């Protein structure tokens, strides 16, 4: 997660577009739990994207990485600038490197690799 820096991993339990729980014992998980517990609407899943650009790499630059083929971008908090209706004091971006994404039960990203839709 961009503004929490790099380091220890954590897991998010999400249902109906809201983060219900943050798993993990490290300082980033602890900091995220504090934010979600104190900033109204920060648990909102504001955006989800799958990178498709093979020319972008894992450079450490969030703006590039979130477009890189096979990487998944998730943001929490405010989504008004994206056409949504949730106004929040923060917008937190993160990139997942080896994510698996299923849409309607079909795998579209498998461990960070784009899978052709059939």
C-alpha positions in Angstrom: 0.0 0.0 0.0 1.6 3.2 -1.2 1.5 5.5 1.8 2.2 2.7 4.3 5.5 1.9 2.5 6.8 -1.6 1.6 7.5 -4.4 4.0 5.3 -6.9 5.8 2.2 -8.3 3.9 -1.4 -8.3 5.0 -4.7 -9.7 3.8 -8.0 -8.0 3.3 -11.4 -9.7 3.8 -13.8 -7.9 1.5 -17.6 -8.3 1.1 -20.0 -6.1 -0.9 -17.3 -3.6 -1.7 -16.2 -3.0 2.0 -13.1 -4.2 3.8 -14.4 -6.2 6.8 -11.1 -7.2 8.3 -7.3 -6.8 7.9 -5.2 -9.9 8.6 -1.6 -9.6 9.5 0.5 -8.8 12.6 3.0 -6.4 11.2 3.1 -2.6 11.5 1.5 -2.0 8.1 -1.5 -4.2 9.0 -1.8 -2.5 12.3 -1.6 1.0 10.7 -4.3 0.0 8.1 -6.6 -1.3 10.8 -6.2 2.0 12.7 -7.1 4.0 9.5 -10.1 1.9 8.7 -11.3 2.2 12.3 -11.0 6.0 12.5 -11.5 7.4 9.0 -15.1 7.2 7.9 -15.7 5.3 4.6 -12.0 4.4 4.3 -13.0 0.7 4.1 -14.8 1.4 0.7 -13.2 -0.5 -2.2 -12.8 2.5 -4.5 -11.3 0.8 -7.5 -9.9 -2.4 -8.8 -7.9 -2.7 -12.0 -5.9 -5.3 -13.8 -2.8 -4.1 -15.6 -2.5 -5.1 -19.3 0.5 -3.1 -20.5 3.5 -5.4 -21.2 5.8 -2.4 -21.5 5.3 -1.4 -17.8 7.4 -3.1 -15.2 7.8 -3.6 -11.4 9.7 -0.4 -10.9 8.5 0.6 -7.5 6.6 3.5 -9.1 2.9 3.0 -8.3 1.8 4.9 -11.4 3.7 2.5 -13.7 3.2 -0.7 -11.7 -0.6 -0.4 -11.6 -0.6 -0.7 -15.4 1.9 -3.5 -15.7 0.6 -6.7 -17.3 -0.7 -9.1 -14.6 -0.4 -6.8 -11.7 -3.6 -5.9 -9.9 -4.4 -2.4 -8.5 -6.8 -1.9 -5.6 -7.7 1.3 -3.9 -9.6 2.0 -0.7 -11.5 5.2 0.4 -12.7 8.0 -1.8 -14.0 7.2 -5.3 -15.8 10.4 -6.3 -13.1 11.4 -8.8 -13.6 8.1 -10.4 -17.4 8.6 -10.9 -18.3 6.9 -7.6 -20.4 8.3 -4.7 -18.2 7.7 -1.7 -16.5 10.8 -0.4 -13.7 10.1 2.0 -10.7 12.0 3.3 -8.3 9.5 1.9 -7.7 7.4 -1.2 -5.2 4.5 -0.6 -3.7 2.7 -3.6 -2.0 -0.7 -3.5 -0.5 -3.1 -6.1 -0.8 -6.8 -5.8 2.1 -8.7 -7.5 0.9 -12.3 -7.6 -2.8 -12.0 -7.3 -5.4 -14.4 -8.6 -8.6 -12.7 -9.8 -11.9 -14.5 -10.5 -14.9 -12.9 -12.3 -18.1 -14.9 -12.0 -16.0 -17.9 -11.0 -13.7 -17.7 -14.0 -10.0 -17.1 -13.4 -8.8 -14.0 -15.4 -5.5 -13.5 -13.5 -3.7 -16.5 -12.1 -0.8 -15.8 -9.8 0.0 -12.6 -11.6 -0.5 -14.0 -15.1 -3.3 -12.8 -17.4 -5.4 -15.8 -18.5 -7.3 -15.6 -21.8 -11.1 -15.5 -21.4 -12.8 -18.3 -23.1 
